[in-house]
Amino acid sequence: MNSDSDLQIAGDILEVPHLLQTPREHPATVAEFVGLARSLAADRSLWEHLVRYDASSRWYHRLLTVPRTPGSARAGEPPIGYEVWLLSWVPGQGSGLHDHGRSSGVLTVLDGTLTERTERGTRALTTGIERVFAPGYAHEVVNDALEPAVSLHVYYPGLTEMPMHPAAPRCEARTEPRTLTA
């Protein structure tokens, strides 16, 4: 043996089927849905030519709809396995406070900066940032910037409802100090 290694593989490793996982037709884990969002975001040729900006109403486009694998839906579940939406946001446009019903999701900012508001606070979402959320997660997404923004949204199962919530009262800034009493 004229090898610097003691490890030798006899035969073709691809001929050992028990060592290989069956490739999935569709994403099935959070990581796989994030991977799908990242791959779509990275391929601008798939979405960039579709983007439109509309100052009078929010613009959105369903980029992809993938049906459930036959027989995988439980009674009462939607037939859509997952779907991908492309949204544009001109300055000042927002979604209103909402959740996504029974759907989980991945939100990826493709261009620009968006602001996400939840009961826990406010965060800036810049290009490349991803947010993963579970069913029932309520948030408001707004373009508070001076430039337009574009985002990609993956929903699993496909979006069948988007319940709106009453807006939470916002705290007003105070210019004079307040004294707290015990």
C-alpha positions as CSV (number, residue, x, y, z in Angstrom):
1,M,0.0,0.0,0.0
2,N,1.5,3.3,-1.1
3,S,-0.8,5.6,0.8
4,D,-0.2,8.2,3.5
5,S,-3.6,7.4,5.0
6,D,-4.8,4.3,6.8
7,L,-8.3,5.0,5.7
8,Q,-9.5,3.3,2.5
9,I,-13.0,3.0,1.2
10,A,-13.7,-0.1,-0.8
11,G,-16.2,0.4,-3.6
12,D,-18.5,3.3,-4.3
13,I,-19.9,5.0,-1.2
14,L,-22.9,6.0,-3.2
15,E,-23.8,2.3,-3.6
16,V,-24.5,2.0,0.1
17,P,-28.2,3.2,0.2
18,H,-28.5,3.1,4.0
19,L,-25.9,5.8,4.4
20,L,-27.8,8.2,2.1
21,Q,-30.8,10.3,3.1
22,T,-33.6,10.4,0.6
23,P,-33.6,13.9,-0.9
24,R,-36.7,15.8,0.1
25,E,-38.9,17.3,-2.6
26,H,-39.9,20.2,-0.4
27,P,-38.4,21.9,2.7
28,A,-39.6,20.4,5.9
29,T,-37.6,22.1,8.7
30,V,-37.1,25.7,9.7
31,A,-33.5,25.5,8.5
32,E,-34.6,24.2,5.1
33,F,-37.2,27.0,4.7
34,V,-34.5,29.6,5.7
35,G,-32.3,28.0,3.1
36,L,-35.0,28.3,0.5
37,A,-35.5,32.0,1.3
38,R,-31.7,32.6,1.1
39,S,-31.4,30.8,-2.2
40,L,-34.3,32.8,-3.7
41,A,-32.9,36.0,-2.3
42,A,-29.5,35.3,-3.7
43,D,-30.8,34.8,-7.3
44,R,-31.9,38.3,-8.2
45,S,-32.8,37.2,-11.7
46,L,-35.8,35.3,-10.3
47,W,-37.4,38.3,-8.7
48,E,-35.8,41.7,-9.4
49,H,-37.6,42.2,-12.8
50,L,-41.0,41.6,-11.1
51,V,-40.7,44.3,-8.5
52,R,-43.1,47.3,-8.8
53,Y,-43.5,50.3,-6.5
54,D,-46.9,51.7,-6.0
55,A,-47.4,54.8,-3.8
56,S,-51.2,54.4,-3.8
57,S,-51.4,50.8,-2.5
58,R,-49.0,48.1,-1.3
59,W,-47.6,45.9,-4.1
60,Y,-47.2,42.1,-3.8
61,H,-46.6,39.2,-6.1
62,R,-46.9,35.5,-5.4
63,L,-43.6,34.2,-6.6
64,L,-44.1,30.5,-6.0
65,T,-46.9,28.1,-4.8
66,V,-46.0,24.6,-4.0
67,P,-48.8,22.1,-3.2
68,R,-48.6,19.7,-0.3
69,T,-47.4,16.2,-1.1
70,P,-50.5,14.1,-1.9
71,G,-51.9,12.6,1.2
72,S,-49.9,14.7,3.6
73,A,-52.6,17.1,4.6
74,R,-54.8,16.4,7.6
75,A,-58.5,17.0,7.5
76,G,-59.2,20.7,7.3
77,E,-55.7,21.8,6.4
78,P,-55.1,23.8,3.3
79,P,-53.8,22.0,0.2
80,I,-50.9,24.5,-0.2
81,G,-47.6,23.1,1.1
82,Y,-45.8,26.5,1.1
83,E,-45.8,29.7,-0.9
84,V,-43.4,32.5,-1.5
85,W,-44.4,36.2,-1.8
86,L,-42.5,39.2,-3.0
87,L,-43.5,42.6,-1.5
88,S,-42.4,46.2,-2.2
89,W,-42.6,49.0,0.3
90,V,-42.4,52.7,-0.6
91,P,-41.5,55.1,2.3
92,G,-44.4,55.2,4.8
93,Q,-46.1,52.0,3.7
94,G,-46.9,49.4,6.3
95,S,-48.7,46.2,6.9
96,G,-50.7,47.1,10.0
97,L,-50.5,44.8,13.0
98,H,-51.3,41.3,11.9
99,D,-50.5,37.6,12.3
100,H,-50.4,34.8,9.8
101,G,-53.0,32.4,11.2
102,R,-51.8,28.8,11.2
103,S,-48.8,29.6,9.0
104,S,-45.1,29.8,10.1
105,G,-42.9,32.1,8.0
106,V,-39.6,33.5,7.0
107,L,-39.3,37.2,6.2
108,T,-36.1,38.2,4.3
109,V,-35.3,41.8,3.4
110,L,-34.0,41.9,-0.1
111,D,-33.4,45.6,-0.5
112,G,-33.6,48.6,1.8
113,T,-34.6,48.8,5.4
114,L,-37.9,47.8,7.1
115,T,-39.0,48.3,10.7
116,E,-40.7,45.5,12.6
117,R,-42.9,46.4,15.6
118,T,-44.1,43.8,18.1
119,E,-45.4,43.9,21.6
120,R,-41.7,43.3,22.7
121,G,-40.3,46.3,20.8
122,T,-39.1,47.7,17.5
123,R,-36.2,46.4,15.4
124,A,-34.7,47.5,12.1
125,L,-34.5,44.9,9.4
126,T,-31.8,45.7,6.9
127,T,-30.9,44.0,3.6
128,G,-30.1,40.3,4.2
129,I,-31.8,40.1,7.6
130,E,-34.2,37.2,8.1
131,R,-37.0,36.8,10.6
132,V,-38.5,33.4,11.4
133,F,-41.9,33.3,13.1
134,A,-44.4,30.8,14.3
135,P,-48.1,30.6,13.8
136,G,-49.9,33.4,15.7
137,Y,-46.9,35.7,15.8
138,A,-48.2,39.3,15.6
139,H,-46.2,42.1,14.1
140,E,-46.4,45.2,12.0
141,V,-43.9,45.8,9.2
142,V,-43.3,49.4,8.0
143,N,-40.9,51.2,5.7
144,D,-39.8,54.1,8.0
145,A,-36.8,54.8,5.7
146,L,-36.6,57.4,2.9
147,E,-35.9,54.8,0.3
148,P,-38.1,51.9,-1.1
149,A,-37.6,48.4,0.2
150,V,-38.3,44.9,-1.0
151,S,-38.9,41.7,1.0
152,L,-39.4,38.0,0.4
153,H,-41.9,36.0,2.6
154,V,-42.1,32.2,2.7
155,Y,-45.2,30.8,4.5
156,Y,-45.7,27.2,5.5
157,P,-48.4,26.0,5.2
158,G,-49.5,28.4,2.5
159,L,-51.1,31.6,3.8
160,T,-54.9,31.2,4.1
161,E,-55.5,34.0,6.5
162,M,-53.9,37.2,7.8
163,P,-55.9,38.4,10.8
164,M,-55.5,42.1,11.5
165,H,-55.1,43.2,15.2
166,P,-56.1,46.6,16.7
167,A,-53.2,48.9,16.8
168,A,-51.5,49.1,20.2
169,P,-51.4,52.6,21.6
170,R,-48.0,54.2,21.1
171,C,-46.1,56.0,23.9
172,E,-45.8,59.7,23.4
173,A,-42.4,61.2,24.0
174,R,-42.4,63.5,27.1
175,T,-40.3,66.7,27.1
176,E,-40.5,67.2,30.9
177,P,-39.2,64.8,33.5
178,R,-41.7,62.8,35.5
179,T,-41.4,62.1,39.2
180,L,-42.2,58.6,40.4
181,T,-43.8,58.3,43.8
182,A,-43.9,55.1,45.9
